[in-house]
């Protein structure tokens, strides 16, 4: 049998740096947790503590709006200094609340100053364990809730860590399976070679016996030939895309609807969390040039949200199941294909089932990796419109005899799949792709 070769060739694809992704996700989680603790956790804890503090009368000594400027614009905060007396001793404090009072809105800071004008005597709350601590307002400040946007970064970091851990686990399993498979193949080949050597020795003994006049038969040649075929078949089958797929097979979709939706949701939250935070900051500071520039990124974020909603609606489409009478069919052979839909199939205007052969080539140019896909075979299976045929149907299909079989290499692949497309009016269509294998005819014994 001729060895299978890729249609195209390119440099080896680099592995995914799961360790770097794990560290990157850990940084996101650490920053998000730190921000939540600093801006929500600590003020909330102080608010709860302050409920047991003792009330006293204070005198406002200073009350004004302080403005600070940086590269991002102006920031305003109320500065309140007050005096109070506790157990005959006078104290001064500038911590009027448990929250962070800085704001890009001057009006928010001014409203606090208006609450506590100079010379007024509002009540204050003193910590009996440390009288130097006192507050004019011991309620939890709603402005602290702005830190909840950190949950977006927490979700992003957690998602990155989850993906990285799964990738590391998968990589480890692949290495373990490859090592076990290599050990099994080495053991098999060694055993077969030993058997072949034994047969050859028997053959030489038979020849010597024949020279001595003993006409013994040597039947080891057939066994030796069978052993060689077994080795070749084993080496071909064990890593091939069709390995273990002979016989009836229920096909699995290449992507789960829920996983796809979560992926789009993750990207949409990541993008919009960053772009909207910067956009609102610029809007509050009335930096109109930055606002106009960021409208592009906000628009891209809106498209991402639309994509996430689109895939969310797909979760409610009828589910698709496809089965083949042989999950590893040869070129020139016929295979029975059956499909079943569960759900409201009456919403589907037309259901089309197609077999597709596709070449996938991955190119690495410097640090950039790109993938090209080209369909070389398209076989229509069925196009139905009645509810009964959409709900369940079957067809017999012949794979073209001169087509190329399934192939898998680091940078080159030949993939065969069943595509199910259901058109739904005013709703996302059904598009499910399920792969199967086409094996070389020589392995099945159809070719010499």
C-alpha positions as CSV (number, residue, x, y, z in Angstrom):
1,X,0.0,0.0,0.0
2,X,1.3,3.5,-0.9
3,X,1.8,5.8,2.1
4,X,-0.7,8.6,2.3
5,X,0.8,12.1,1.6
6,X,-0.7,15.5,2.2
7,X,-1.8,17.6,-0.6
8,X,0.1,20.6,0.8
9,X,3.0,20.8,3.2
10,X,4.1,23.5,5.7
11,X,6.2,24.0,8.8
12,X,5.1,22.2,12.0
13,X,2.4,24.0,14.0
14,X,3.5,25.3,17.4
15,X,1.8,23.9,20.5
16,X,-0.6,26.0,22.5
17,X,1.3,27.6,25.5
18,X,-1.2,26.5,28.2
19,X,1.2,27.5,31.0
20,X,1.3,31.1,29.8
21,X,-2.5,31.1,29.5
22,X,-2.8,29.8,33.0
23,X,-0.5,32.5,34.4
24,X,-2.4,35.1,32.4
25,X,-5.7,33.9,33.8
26,X,-4.3,33.9,37.3
27,X,-3.3,37.5,36.9
28,X,-6.8,38.5,35.9
29,X,-8.3,36.6,38.9
30,X,-5.8,38.1,41.4
31,X,-6.4,41.7,40.2
32,X,-10.2,41.2,40.2
33,X,-10.2,39.6,43.7
34,X,-8.0,42.3,45.0
35,X,-10.2,45.1,43.6
36,X,-13.4,43.5,45.0
37,X,-11.8,43.1,48.4
38,X,-10.4,46.7,48.5
39,X,-13.4,48.5,47.0
40,X,-16.4,46.4,48.3
41,X,-15.2,43.9,50.9
42,X,-13.3,46.3,53.2
43,X,-15.9,49.1,53.1
44,X,-18.7,46.6,53.8
45,X,-16.8,45.2,56.7
46,X,-16.2,48.7,58.1
47,X,-19.9,49.5,57.6
48,X,-21.0,46.5,59.6
49,X,-18.5,47.4,62.4
50,X,-19.7,51.0,62.5
51,X,-23.2,50.0,63.3
52,X,-22.0,49.4,66.9
53,X,-20.2,52.7,67.2
54,X,-21.4,55.4,69.6
55,X,-23.1,58.5,68.4
56,X,-21.7,62.0,69.3
57,X,-22.2,65.5,68.1
58,X,-19.6,66.9,65.7
59,X,-18.6,70.3,64.3
60,X,-17.7,70.7,60.6
61,X,-14.5,72.7,60.3
62,X,-13.9,72.3,56.5
63,X,-16.1,71.3,53.7
64,X,-15.1,71.8,50.0
65,X,-14.7,70.1,46.7
66,X,-11.0,69.2,45.9
67,X,-10.1,68.8,42.2
68,X,-7.1,66.8,41.0
69,X,-5.9,66.4,37.4
70,X,-4.1,63.7,35.6
71,X,-3.7,62.5,32.0
72,X,-7.3,61.2,32.0
73,X,-8.9,64.5,33.1
74,X,-10.2,65.9,36.3
75,X,-11.3,63.9,39.4
76,X,-13.4,65.5,42.2
77,X,-13.7,64.5,45.8
78,X,-15.3,66.1,48.9
79,X,-12.9,67.0,51.6
80,X,-14.7,67.1,55.0
81,X,-12.8,67.9,58.3
82,X,-14.8,67.7,61.5
83,X,-14.2,67.8,65.2
84,X,-15.9,65.8,68.0
85,X,-15.5,65.1,71.7
86,X,-15.4,61.6,73.3
87,X,-15.0,61.1,77.0
88,X,-13.8,64.6,77.6
89,X,-11.2,64.6,74.9
90,X,-11.4,66.3,71.5
91,X,-10.6,64.6,68.2
92,X,-10.4,65.5,64.6
93,X,-11.1,63.3,61.5
94,X,-11.4,63.6,57.8
95,X,-12.9,60.2,57.1
96,X,-16.5,61.1,56.7
97,X,-17.7,57.7,55.2
98,X,-16.7,54.1,54.6
99,X,-16.5,54.5,50.8
100,X,-14.4,56.0,48.1
101,X,-15.8,59.4,47.4
102,X,-13.7,60.4,44.3
103,X,-15.7,60.8,41.1
104,X,-15.5,62.2,37.6
105,X,-18.8,64.0,38.4
106,X,-18.3,67.3,40.2
107,X,-22.0,67.3,41.1
108,X,-21.6,64.1,43.2
109,X,-18.8,65.6,45.3
110,X,-20.7,68.9,45.6
111,X,-23.8,67.1,47.0
112,X,-21.7,65.7,49.8
113,X,-20.3,69.2,50.6
114,X,-23.8,70.6,50.7
115,X,-24.8,67.9,53.2
116,X,-22.1,69.0,55.6
117,X,-21.6,72.8,55.4
118,X,-19.0,74.5,57.5
119,X,-20.2,75.3,61.0
120,X,-23.0,72.7,61.0
121,X,-23.2,70.1,63.9
122,X,-24.3,66.8,62.4
123,X,-24.1,63.6,64.4
124,X,-21.0,61.4,64.1
125,X,-20.2,57.8,65.1
126,X,-17.2,57.1,67.2
127,X,-15.4,53.8,67.5
128,X,-15.3,53.1,71.3
129,X,-12.2,50.9,70.9
130,X,-10.3,53.6,69.0
131,X,-11.9,57.0,69.5
132,X,-9.6,58.5,66.8
133,X,-11.9,56.7,64.3
134,X,-15.2,58.4,63.5
135,X,-17.6,58.7,60.6
136,X,-20.3,61.2,59.6
137,X,-22.1,58.6,57.5
138,X,-21.8,54.9,58.4
139,X,-24.0,53.5,55.7
140,X,-22.6,51.5,52.7
141,X,-21.9,53.9,49.9
142,X,-23.6,52.9,46.6
143,X,-20.6,54.3,44.7
144,X,-18.6,51.3,45.9
145,X,-20.8,49.0,43.8
146,X,-19.0,50.4,40.7
147,X,-16.3,47.8,41.6
148,X,-18.7,45.1,40.5
149,X,-17.3,45.5,37.0
150,X,-14.4,43.5,38.4
151,X,-16.6,40.5,38.1
152,X,-16.1,40.6,34.3
153,X,-12.3,40.3,34.8
154,X,-12.9,37.6,37.4
155,X,-15.0,35.6,34.9
156,X,-12.4,36.1,32.2
157,X,-9.6,35.0,34.4
158,X,-11.5,32.0,35.7
159,X,-12.4,31.0,32.1
160,X,-8.8,31.3,30.9
161,X,-7.6,29.2,33.9
162,X,-10.3,26.6,33.2
163,X,-9.4,26.4,29.5
164,X,-5.7,26.2,30.4
165,X,-6.2,23.4,33.0
166,X,-8.3,21.4,30.5
167,X,-5.6,22.0,27.8
168,X,-2.8,20.9,30.1
169,X,-4.8,17.8,31.1
170,X,-5.6,16.9,27.5
171,X,-1.9,17.4,26.5
172,X,-0.8,15.2,29.4
173,X,-3.3,12.5,28.4
174,X,-2.2,12.7,24.8
175,X,1.4,12.2,25.8
176,X,0.5,9.3,28.0
177,X,-1.6,7.6,25.4
178,X,1.1,8.2,22.8
179,X,3.7,6.7,25.1
180,X,1.4,3.7,25.8
181,X,0.6,3.3,22.1
182,X,4.3,3.5,21.2
183,X,5.1,0.8,23.8
184,X,2.4,-1.4,22.5
185,X,3.5,-1.0,18.9
186,X,7.1,-1.7,19.8
187,X,6.0,-4.8,21.7
188,X,3.9,-6.0,18.8
189,X,6.6,-5.4,16.2
190,X,9.2,-7.1,18.4
191,X,6.9,-10.1,18.8
192,X,6.2,-10.3,15.1
193,X,9.9,-9.9,14.2
194,X,10.7,-12.7,16.6
195,X,8.0,-14.9,15.0
196,X,9.3,-14.1,11.5
197,X,12.9,-15.0,12.6
198,X,11.7,-18.3,14.0
199,X,9.9,-19.0,10.7
200,X,13.1,-18.3,8.7
201,X,15.1,-20.5,11.0
202,X,12.6,-23.3,10.4
203,X,12.9,-22.7,6.7
204,X,16.7,-23.0,6.8
205,X,16.5,-26.2,8.8
206,X,14.1,-27.5,6.2
207,X,16.6,-26.7,3.4
208,X,19.4,-28.5,5.3
209,X,17.2,-31.5,5.8
210,X,16.3,-31.5,2.1
211,X,20.0,-31.5,1.2
212,X,20.5,-34.4,3.5
213,X,17.7,-36.2,1.8
214,X,14.9,-35.4,4.2
215,X,12.1,-33.9,2.1
216,X,10.3,-31.8,4.8
217,X,7.8,-29.1,4.0
218,X,8.3,-25.6,5.2
219,X,4.9,-23.9,5.8
220,X,6.4,-20.8,7.5
221,X,6.4,-18.6,4.4
222,X,2.6,-18.0,4.6
223,X,2.8,-17.2,8.3
224,X,5.7,-14.8,7.6
225,X,3.7,-13.0,4.9
226,X,0.6,-12.8,7.2
227,X,2.8,-11.4,10.0
228,X,4.2,-8.7,7.7
229,X,0.6,-7.7,6.6
230,X,-0.5,-7.6,10.3
231,X,2.4,-5.3,11.1
232,X,1.6,-2.9,8.3
233,X,-2.1,-3.0,9.1
234,X,-1.4,-2.4,12.8
235,X,0.9,0.6,12.0
236,X,-1.6,2.0,9.6
237,X,-4.7,1.6,11.7
238,X,-3.5,2.5,15.2
239,X,-3.0,6.2,14.4
240,X,-5.4,6.6,11.5
241,X,-8.6,8.7,11.6
242,X,-10.7,5.6,10.9
243,X,-9.2,3.6,13.8
244,X,-12.0,1.9,15.8
245,X,-14.8,3.4,13.7
246,X,-15.8,0.3,11.7
247,X,-19.4,-0.7,12.0
248,X,-22.5,1.4,12.7
249,X,-21.6,4.7,14.3
250,X,-23.6,7.6,15.8
251,X,-21.8,10.8,14.8
252,X,-21.0,13.5,17.2
253,X,-21.2,17.2,16.3
254,X,-17.9,19.0,15.9
255,X,-19.0,21.7,18.3
256,X,-21.6,21.8,21.1
257,X,-24.1,24.6,20.9
258,X,-23.7,25.4,24.6
259,X,-19.9,25.5,24.3
260,X,-20.1,27.8,21.3
261,X,-22.6,30.2,23.1
262,X,-20.3,30.3,26.2
263,X,-17.3,31.1,24.0
264,X,-19.0,34.0,22.3
265,X,-20.4,35.2,25.6
266,X,-16.9,35.1,27.1
267,X,-15.4,37.2,24.3
268,X,-18.3,39.6,24.3
269,X,-18.0,40.2,28.1
270,X,-14.3,40.6,27.8
271,X,-14.4,43.1,25.0
272,X,-17.4,45.1,26.2
273,X,-16.1,45.2,29.8
274,X,-12.9,46.9,28.8
275,X,-14.3,49.1,26.0
276,X,-17.3,50.3,28.0
277,X,-15.3,51.1,31.1
278,X,-13.0,53.3,29.1
279,X,-15.9,54.8,27.0
280,X,-17.9,55.8,30.1
281,X,-14.9,57.3,31.8
282,X,-14.2,59.4,28.7
283,X,-17.9,60.3,28.5
284,X,-18.1,61.4,32.1
285,X,-15.0,63.6,31.6
286,X,-16.5,65.0,28.4
287,X,-13.5,64.0,26.4
288,X,-15.3,64.1,23.1
289,X,-12.4,63.1,20.9
290,X,-11.8,59.9,22.9
291,X,-15.5,59.2,23.0
292,X,-15.7,59.5,19.2
293,X,-12.7,57.2,18.8
294,X,-14.0,54.6,21.2
295,X,-17.4,54.4,19.3
296,X,-15.6,52.0,16.9
297,X,-14.8,49.6,19.7
298,X,-18.2,50.0,21.2
299,X,-19.7,49.1,17.8
300,X,-17.5,46.0,17.6
301,X,-18.7,45.1,21.1
302,X,-22.3,45.4,20.0
303,X,-21.7,43.0,17.1
304,X,-20.1,40.5,19.6
305,X,-23.2,40.8,21.8
306,X,-25.4,40.2,18.8
307,X,-23.4,37.0,18.0
308,X,-23.7,35.8,21.6
309,X,-27.5,36.4,21.5
310,X,-27.6,34.6,18.1
311,X,-26.0,31.5,19.5
312,X,-28.1,31.7,22.6
313,X,-31.2,31.4,20.4
314,X,-29.7,28.4,18.7
315,X,-29.9,26.5,22.0
316,X,-33.7,26.3,21.5
317,X,-33.5,24.8,18.0
318,X,-34.4,21.1,17.4
319,X,-31.5,18.7,18.2
320,X,-30.0,16.7,15.4
321,X,-28.8,13.1,15.5
322,X,-27.0,11.4,12.6
323,X,-25.9,7.7,12.3
324,X,-24.0,5.8,9.6
325,X,-24.2,2.1,8.9
326,X,-20.3,2.1,8.7
327,X,-18.3,4.8,10.4
328,X,-15.2,4.0,8.3
329,X,-16.4,3.5,4.7
330,X,-14.1,3.0,1.7
331,X,-14.1,4.9,-1.6
332,X,-16.5,3.2,-4.0
333,X,-18.6,1.7,-1.2
334,X,-22.1,2.6,-0.2
335,X,-23.2,3.6,3.2
336,X,-26.6,4.1,4.8
337,X,-27.2,7.4,6.5
338,X,-30.0,8.2,8.9
339,X,-31.0,11.4,10.6
340,X,-33.4,12.3,13.4
341,X,-34.6,15.7,14.7
342,X,-36.2,16.2,18.1
343,X,-38.1,19.4,18.8
344,X,-40.4,21.7,16.8
345,X,-39.5,20.6,13.3
346,X,-42.5,22.4,11.9
347,X,-40.5,25.7,12.2
348,X,-38.0,24.3,9.7
349,X,-38.9,25.4,6.1
350,X,-36.4,23.0,4.4
351,X,-33.9,20.5,5.7
352,X,-30.8,19.6,3.7
353,X,-28.3,16.9,4.4
354,X,-24.9,16.9,2.6
355,X,-21.7,15.0,2.7
356,X,-18.6,17.2,2.4
357,X,-14.9,16.4,1.8
358,X,-12.6,19.1,2.8
359,X,-8.8,19.8,2.9
360,X,-7.5,21.8,5.9
361,X,-4.0,23.2,5.6
362,X,-2.3,25.2,8.4
363,X,0.5,27.6,7.6
364,X,3.0,29.2,10.0
365,X,4.6,32.4,8.9
366,X,6.8,33.9,11.6
367,X,4.6,34.3,14.6
368,X,1.3,34.1,12.6
369,X,-0.6,30.9,12.1
370,X,-3.4,30.7,9.5
371,X,-5.6,27.9,8.3
372,X,-7.1,27.4,4.8
373,X,-10.0,25.2,4.1
374,X,-11.1,24.0,0.6
375,X,-14.0,21.8,-0.2
376,X,-13.1,19.2,-2.9
377,X,-16.2,17.0,-2.7
378,X,-19.9,17.8,-2.0
379,X,-22.4,15.0,-2.2
380,X,-26.1,16.0,-1.7
381,X,-27.9,13.4,0.4
382,X,-31.4,14.7,0.9
383,X,-33.5,17.9,0.7
384,X,-36.9,17.5,2.5
385,X,-39.7,19.8,3.5
386,X,-42.4,17.6,5.1
387,X,-42.5,17.3,8.9
388,X,-42.4,13.5,8.8
389,X,-39.3,13.5,6.6
390,X,-37.6,16.2,8.6
391,X,-38.2,14.4,11.8
392,X,-36.7,11.1,10.6
393,X,-35.2,10.0,7.3
394,X,-32.5,7.8,5.7
395,X,-30.6,7.5,2.4
396,X,-28.0,5.3,0.8
397,X,-24.9,7.2,-0.5
398,X,-21.9,6.0,-2.5
399,X,-18.6,7.5,-1.8
400,X,-16.8,8.3,-5.1
401,X,-14.3,5.6,-5.9
402,X,-11.4,7.9,-6.9
403,X,-11.6,10.3,-4.0
404,X,-9.0,10.7,-1.3
405,X,-9.4,9.1,2.1
406,X,-9.3,10.8,5.5
407,X,-5.9,12.0,6.6
408,X,-4.5,13.7,9.7
409,X,-1.1,15.3,10.2
410,X,0.0,18.3,12.3
411,X,-0.4,20.8,9.4
412,X,-2.5,18.9,6.8
413,X,-5.9,17.2,7.1
414,X,-8.5,15.6,4.9
415,X,-11.8,15.7,6.7
416,X,-15.1,14.1,5.7
417,X,-18.3,15.3,7.4
418,X,-22.1,15.2,7.3
419,X,-23.6,18.7,7.3
420,X,-27.2,19.2,8.4
421,X,-28.7,22.6,7.5
422,X,-32.3,23.5,8.5
423,X,-33.7,26.9,7.4
424,X,-35.9,28.6,10.0
425,X,-37.7,31.9,9.2
426,X,-36.9,34.8,11.5
427,X,-34.7,32.6,13.7
428,X,-31.1,31.3,13.6
429,X,-30.8,28.3,11.2
430,X,-29.7,24.8,12.2
431,X,-26.2,24.1,11.1
432,X,-24.6,21.0,12.5
433,X,-21.4,19.4,11.2
434,X,-20.5,15.8,12.2
435,X,-17.3,14.1,11.0
436,X,-16.8,10.5,9.9
437,X,-13.9,8.6,8.3
438,X,-13.2,7.5,4.8
439,X,-10.5,4.8,4.9
440,X,-8.2,3.6,2.1
441,X,-9.7,0.7,0.1
442,X,-6.4,-1.2,0.3
443,X,-6.7,-1.7,4.0
444,X,-10.2,-3.2,3.7
445,X,-8.8,-5.6,1.1
446,X,-10.6,-4.1,-1.9
447,X,-7.3,-3.3,-3.6
448,X,-4.3,-5.6,-4.0
